[in-house]
Amino acid sequence: MLRILVWHIPEGRVKAGTVSQGPVYYADHDYAPEALRLYAQRAPDGGDLKVDIRDDGVSIFTGNYAALNKGGNLEEHAEDFPSALPLIAEGSVISFHIINKAGAEDITGQLEMTSLNDEDDPSE
């Protein structure tokens, strides 16, 4: 089962820092993240837009944050997952953090995850 989490931060509401932006999600199964896509209606013009996705407050990325390059509106492979994909455990709280907005506005992040226990999913 594929689960897609979407965060949309409208223009004027985008703030960089440690506080999560947009909704916070609950993991109803164990998941492996597959892809992160970033879109900004107004492209970053002061550097790269950098975001973090956290599982119970801990980044799911390696040493680098996910990024949308300066001047770009869409990045289909924004993630920097470690070679062994992180596990998002059932019961985890998943949040979206803008580390550096770099002038970007009207930002959407989309995280695609695959359930690791499809056999327990009654919707299949």
MDAnalysis code that builds the backbone (N, CA, C; Angstrom):
import MDAnalysis as mda
import numpy as np

u = mda.Universe.empty(372, n_residues=124, atom_resindex=np.repeat(np.arange(124), 3), trajectory=True)
u.add_TopologyAttr("name", ["N", "CA", "C"] * 124)
u.add_TopologyAttr("resid", np.arange(1, 125))
u.add_TopologyAttr("resname", ["MET", "LEU", "ARG", "ILE", "LEU", "VAL", "TRP", "HIS", "ILE", "PRO", "GLU", "GLY", "ARG", "VAL", "LYS", "ALA", "GLY", "THR", "VAL", "SER", "GLN", "GLY", "PRO", "VAL", "TYR", "TYR", "ALA", "ASP", "HIS", "ASP", "TYR", "ALA", "PRO", "GLU", "ALA", "LEU", "ARG", "LEU", "TYR", "ALA", "GLN", "ARG", "ALA", "PRO", "ASP", "GLY", "GLY", "ASP", "LEU", "LYS", "VAL", "ASP", "ILE", "ARG", "ASP", "ASP", "GLY", "VAL", "SER", "ILE", "PHE", "THR", "GLY", "ASN", "TYR", "ALA", "ALA", "LEU", "ASN", "LYS", "GLY", "GLY", "ASN", "LEU", "GLU", "GLU", "HIS", "ALA", "GLU", "ASP", "PHE", "PRO", "SER", "ALA", "LEU", "PRO", "LEU", "ILE", "ALA", "GLU", "GLY", "SER", "VAL", "ILE", "SER", "PHE", "HIS", "ILE", "ILE", "ASN", "LYS", "ALA", "GLY", "ALA", "GLU", "ASP", "ILE", "THR", "GLY", "GLN", "LEU", "GLU", "MET", "THR", "SER", "LEU", "ASN", "ASP", "GLU", "ASP", "ASP", "PRO", "SER", "GLU"])
u.atoms.positions = np.array([
    [0.848, -1.170, 0.000],
    [0.000, 0.000, 0.000],
    [0.896, 1.237, 0.000],
    [0.595, 2.165, -0.879],
    [1.304, 3.430, -0.967],
    [0.507, 4.488, -0.203],
    [1.191, 5.227, 0.630],
    [0.542, 6.331, 1.342],
    [1.277, 7.606, 0.976],
    [0.536, 8.642, 0.667],
    [1.119, 9.926, 0.282],
    [0.687, 10.969, 1.309],
    [1.678, 11.630, 1.896],
    [1.421, 12.730, 2.825],
    [1.698, 14.029, 2.090],
    [0.817, 15.003, 2.250],
    [0.973, 16.275, 1.561],
    [0.929, 17.411, 2.579],
    [1.903, 18.309, 2.438],
    [1.939, 19.537, 3.216],
    [1.863, 20.695, 2.243],
    [0.983, 21.643, 2.513],
    [0.920, 22.855, 1.688],
    [0.966, 24.051, 2.632],
    [1.937, 24.911, 2.384],
    [2.082, 26.115, 3.191],
    [1.816, 27.301, 2.266],
    [0.669, 27.974, 2.406],
    [0.305, 29.064, 1.497],
    [1.232, 30.273, 1.627],
    [1.236, 31.069, 0.587],
    [2.039, 32.295, 0.568],
    [1.708, 33.153, 1.786],
    [2.744, 33.715, 2.377],
    [2.571, 34.547, 3.556],
    [2.576, 33.787, 4.866],
    [2.506, 32.461, 4.811],
    [2.487, 31.642, 6.031],
    [3.752, 30.820, 6.182],
    [4.659, 30.921, 5.202],
    [5.895, 30.136, 5.214],
    [6.866, 30.765, 6.206],
    [7.311, 29.960, 7.174],
    [8.270, 30.430, 8.167],
    [9.368, 29.379, 8.313],
    [10.599, 29.842, 8.332],
    [11.720, 28.933, 8.555],
    [11.966, 28.807, 10.051],
    [12.502, 27.674, 10.474],
    [12.821, 27.474, 11.882],
    [12.552, 26.053, 12.313],
    [12.475, 25.862, 13.600],
    [12.349, 24.516, 14.144],
    [10.903, 24.064, 14.345],
    [9.950, 24.971, 14.229],
    [8.543, 24.629, 14.427],
    [8.004, 23.959, 13.163],
    [7.203, 22.906, 13.335],
    [6.642, 22.229, 12.162],
    [5.649, 23.142, 11.452],
    [5.505, 22.916, 10.150],
    [4.602, 23.696, 9.308],
    [3.522, 22.754, 8.773],
    [2.294, 23.234, 8.731],
    [1.219, 22.432, 8.165],
    [0.797, 21.303, 9.097],
    [0.085, 20.325, 8.539],
    [-0.436, 19.242, 9.376],
    [0.663, 18.325, 9.896],
    [0.345, 17.628, 10.968],
    [1.205, 16.580, 11.527],
    [0.438, 15.281, 11.332],
    [1.137, 14.248, 10.849],
    [0.480, 12.979, 10.517],
    [0.865, 11.877, 11.492],
    [-0.025, 10.903, 11.624],
    [0.168, 9.713, 12.445],
    [0.391, 8.525, 11.511],
    [1.428, 7.736, 11.762],
    [1.702, 6.545, 10.950],
    [0.844, 5.382, 11.461],
    [-0.105, 4.942, 10.635],
    [-1.012, 3.864, 11.029],
    [-0.439, 2.477, 10.740],
    [0.711, 2.409, 10.085],
    [1.450, 1.177, 9.788],
    [2.933, 1.509, 9.875],
    [3.779, 0.496, 9.721],
    [5.202, 0.727, 9.497],
    [5.372, 1.099, 8.032],
    [6.184, 2.127, 7.760],
    [6.380, 2.603, 6.389],
    [7.858, 2.781, 6.075],
    [8.165, 2.656, 4.778],
    [9.475, 3.026, 4.246],
    [9.245, 4.200, 3.302],
    [9.906, 5.337, 3.529],
    [9.758, 6.463, 2.609],
    [10.368, 6.125, 1.258],
    [9.711, 6.551, 0.187],
    [10.161, 6.247, -1.174],
    [10.618, 7.481, -1.930],
    [9.885, 8.588, -1.804],
    [10.211, 9.783, -2.584],
    [9.646, 11.018, -1.895],
    [10.325, 12.134, -2.111],
    [9.830, 13.423, -1.656],
    [9.876, 14.379, -2.830],
    [8.751, 15.023, -3.086],
    [8.674, 16.031, -4.134],
    [8.406, 17.377, -3.479],
    [9.082, 18.398, -3.993],
    [8.882, 19.761, -3.496],
    [8.468, 20.659, -4.647],
    [7.506, 21.530, -4.370],
    [7.037, 22.499, -5.358],
    [6.888, 23.839, -4.647],
    [7.284, 24.912, -5.325],
    [7.075, 26.264, -4.810],
    [6.526, 27.129, -5.933],
    [5.363, 27.730, -5.706],
    [4.777, 28.626, -6.707],
    [5.747, 29.757, -7.014],
    [6.321, 30.336, -5.960],
    [7.388, 31.330, -6.157],
    [8.705, 30.645, -5.811],
    [9.544, 30.491, -6.815],
    [10.810, 29.773, -6.667],
    [11.726, 30.474, -5.662],
    [12.545, 29.685, -4.962],
    [13.516, 30.312, -4.068],
    [14.502, 31.164, -4.873],
    [14.786, 32.370, -4.384],
    [15.706, 33.249, -5.102],
    [16.895, 33.677, -4.246],
    [16.921, 33.238, -3.000],
    [18.012, 33.608, -2.101],
    [18.832, 32.407, -1.679],
    [18.918, 31.407, -2.538],
    [19.582, 30.148, -2.206],
    [18.613, 29.011, -2.422],
    [18.915, 27.857, -1.874],
    [18.056, 26.681, -2.010],
    [17.033, 26.629, -0.878],
    [15.790, 26.277, -1.219],
    [14.781, 25.964, -0.214],
    [15.201, 24.641, 0.424],
    [15.296, 24.596, 1.747],
    [15.682, 23.365, 2.444],
    [14.588, 22.993, 3.429],
    [14.182, 21.722, 3.378],
    [13.141, 21.234, 4.276],
    [13.601, 19.945, 4.958],
    [12.955, 19.650, 6.059],
    [13.224, 18.429, 6.804],
    [11.886, 17.766, 7.107],
    [11.883, 16.459, 7.075],
    [10.720, 15.696, 7.529],
    [11.180, 14.887, 8.725],
    [10.422, 14.987, 9.792],
    [10.833, 14.346, 11.043],
    [9.843, 13.282, 11.481],
    [10.405, 12.214, 11.977],
    [9.677, 11.082, 12.534],
    [9.908, 11.145, 14.042],
    [8.868, 11.495, 14.784],
    [8.992, 11.694, 16.233],
    [10.132, 12.636, 16.577],
    [10.271, 13.710, 15.786],
    [11.253, 14.746, 16.068],
    [12.641, 14.500, 15.507],
    [12.866, 13.358, 14.836],
    [14.183, 13.017, 14.292],
    [14.105, 13.008, 12.767],
    [15.066, 13.646, 12.114],
    [15.083, 13.723, 10.653],
    [15.133, 12.331, 10.026],
    [14.404, 12.155, 8.905],
    [14.461, 10.887, 8.172],
    [15.558, 10.925, 7.100],
    [16.267, 12.043, 6.984],
    [17.301, 12.194, 5.965],
    [18.687, 11.953, 6.547],
    [19.675, 11.882, 5.630],
    [21.073, 11.800, 6.064],
    [21.500, 13.191, 6.506],
    [22.762, 13.513, 6.416],
    [23.273, 14.799, 6.868],
    [22.746, 15.991, 6.096],
    [22.148, 15.770, 4.929],
    [21.633, 16.867, 4.113],
    [20.114, 16.928, 4.195],
    [19.608, 18.153, 4.174],
    [18.162, 18.324, 4.121],
    [17.682, 18.139, 2.686],
    [16.398, 17.910, 2.514],
    [15.812, 17.877, 1.175],
    [15.827, 19.299, 0.630],
    [16.000, 19.439, -0.703],
    [16.173, 20.785, -1.252],
    [15.458, 20.970, -2.581],
    [15.033, 22.212, -2.798],
    [14.561, 22.705, -4.082],
    [15.551, 23.789, -4.469],
    [16.258, 23.588, -5.571],
    [17.341, 24.485, -5.958],
    [16.855, 25.887, -6.283],
    [17.730, 26.850, -6.019],
    [17.464, 28.259, -6.312],
    [16.972, 28.404, -7.749],
    [15.866, 29.130, -7.911],
    [15.305, 29.385, -9.233],
    [14.370, 28.305, -9.744],
    [14.293, 27.176, -9.070],
    [13.437, 26.076, -9.519],
    [12.074, 26.102, -8.853],
    [11.080, 25.551, -9.557],
    [9.738, 25.445, -8.979],
    [9.396, 24.036, -8.536],
    [10.039, 23.021, -9.158],
    [9.691, 21.636, -8.867],
    [10.949, 20.792, -8.766],
    [11.005, 19.965, -7.718],
    [12.070, 18.972, -7.585],
    [11.394, 17.642, -7.284],
    [11.504, 16.710, -8.242],
    [10.838, 15.418, -8.086],
    [11.616, 14.426, -7.234],
    [12.893, 14.695, -7.007],
    [13.729, 13.811, -6.177],
    [14.483, 14.673, -5.178],
    [13.751, 15.286, -4.271],
    [14.333, 16.235, -3.327],
    [15.003, 15.549, -2.140],
    [14.737, 14.264, -1.948],
    [15.171, 13.576, -0.737],
    [16.655, 13.217, -0.754],
    [17.170, 12.983, 0.431],
    [18.523, 12.465, 0.609],
    [18.433, 11.362, 1.666],
    [17.804, 10.242, 1.286],
    [17.655, 9.136, 2.219],
    [18.976, 8.400, 2.355],
    [19.241, 7.811, 3.509],
    [20.429, 6.976, 3.641],
    [20.287, 5.724, 2.770],
    [21.388, 5.024, 2.528],
    [21.334, 3.838, 1.656],
    [20.375, 2.784, 2.203],
    [20.323, 2.622, 3.506],
    [19.301, 1.763, 4.121],
    [18.140, 2.693, 4.486],
    [17.025, 2.555, 3.767],
    [15.892, 3.455, 3.994],
    [15.475, 3.462, 5.459],
    [15.135, 4.634, 5.976],
    [14.682, 4.700, 7.367],
    [13.317, 4.032, 7.517],
    [13.042, 3.558, 8.698],
    [11.741, 2.983, 9.023],
    [10.927, 4.035, 9.751],
    [9.728, 4.261, 9.270],
    [8.768, 5.091, 9.997],
    [7.826, 4.109, 10.677],
    [7.979, 3.980, 11.973],
    [7.262, 2.952, 12.724],
    [5.811, 3.344, 12.978],
    [4.963, 2.324, 13.038],
    [3.568, 2.550, 13.390],
    [3.492, 3.327, 14.700],
    [2.653, 4.346, 14.726],
    [2.504, 5.183, 15.909],
    [3.365, 6.428, 15.888],
    [4.238, 6.545, 14.896],
    [5.099, 7.720, 14.789],
    [4.299, 8.952, 14.398],
    [4.815, 10.104, 14.773],
    [4.264, 11.385, 14.372],
    [5.216, 11.975, 13.335],
    [4.678, 12.339, 12.163],
    [5.484, 12.798, 11.034],
    [5.185, 14.273, 10.795],
    [6.256, 15.076, 10.772],
    [6.082, 16.521, 10.633],
    [7.008, 17.095, 9.563],
    [6.661, 18.270, 9.060],
    [7.343, 18.960, 7.957],
    [7.933, 20.257, 8.503],
    [9.214, 20.488, 8.232],
    [9.914, 21.656, 8.759],
    [10.638, 22.374, 7.629],
    [10.470, 23.678, 7.547],
    [11.195, 24.480, 6.570],
    [12.428, 25.027, 7.276],
    [13.581, 24.582, 6.823],
    [14.843, 24.976, 7.439],
    [15.313, 26.317, 6.884],
    [15.248, 26.469, 5.557],
    [15.644, 27.707, 4.891],
    [14.655, 27.970, 3.772],
    [13.861, 29.035, 3.889],
    [12.843, 29.293, 2.864],
    [13.422, 29.966, 1.638],
    [14.526, 30.691, 1.775],
    [15.276, 31.275, 0.649],
    [14.389, 32.067, -0.315],
    [13.332, 32.674, 0.201],
    [12.456, 33.477, -0.638],
    [11.316, 32.710, -1.285],
    [11.282, 31.385, -1.119],
    [10.204, 30.576, -1.708],
    [8.885, 30.862, -0.990],
    [7.803, 30.783, -1.735],
    [6.466, 30.969, -1.174],
    [5.509, 29.960, -1.801],
    [4.410, 29.725, -1.094],
    [3.358, 28.820, -1.573],
    [3.968, 27.442, -1.852],
    [4.454, 26.807, -0.787],
    [5.252, 25.581, -0.866],
    [4.387, 24.352, -0.621],
    [4.617, 23.322, -1.434],
    [3.966, 22.026, -1.257],
    [5.037, 20.951, -1.193],
    [4.932, 20.092, -0.189],
    [5.797, 18.922, -0.063],
    [4.942, 17.675, -0.114],
    [5.416, 16.654, -0.820],
    [4.667, 15.401, -0.967],
    [5.607, 14.235, -0.663],
    [5.326, 13.492, 0.398],
    [6.126, 12.331, 0.789],
    [5.372, 11.063, 0.433],
    [6.007, 10.216, -0.384],
    [5.427, 8.919, -0.741],
    [6.081, 7.848, 0.110],
    [5.254, 6.992, 0.696],
    [5.747, 5.922, 1.570],
    [5.059, 4.615, 1.197],
    [5.781, 3.509, 1.385],
    [5.224, 2.180, 1.149],
    [5.029, 1.491, 2.492],
    [3.855, 0.909, 2.680],
    [3.575, 0.174, 3.907],
    [4.419, -1.093, 3.934],
    [4.977, -1.397, 5.098],
    [5.781, -2.609, 5.252],
    [4.961, -3.779, 5.770],
    [3.681, -3.553, 6.019],
    [2.821, -4.629, 6.504],
    [1.475, -4.602, 5.797],
    [1.515, -4.707, 4.463],
    [0.286, -4.701, 3.656],
    [-0.679, -5.814, 4.029],
    [-0.136, -6.954, 4.464],
    [-1.018, -8.078, 4.765],
    [-1.999, -7.764, 5.893],
    [-1.694, -6.763, 6.709],
    [-2.575, -6.388, 7.804],
    [-3.547, -5.285, 7.415],
    [-3.467, -4.817, 6.175],
    [-4.262, -3.683, 5.747],
    [-5.614, -4.159, 5.211],
    [-6.707, -3.873, 5.919],
    [-8.028, -4.336, 5.486],
    [-8.504, -3.663, 4.189],
    [-7.870, -2.557, 3.800],
    [-8.318, -1.862, 2.590],
    [-7.782, -2.501, 1.319],
    [-6.852, -3.434, 1.434],
    [-6.257, -4.076, 0.251],
    [-7.185, -5.163, -0.271],
])
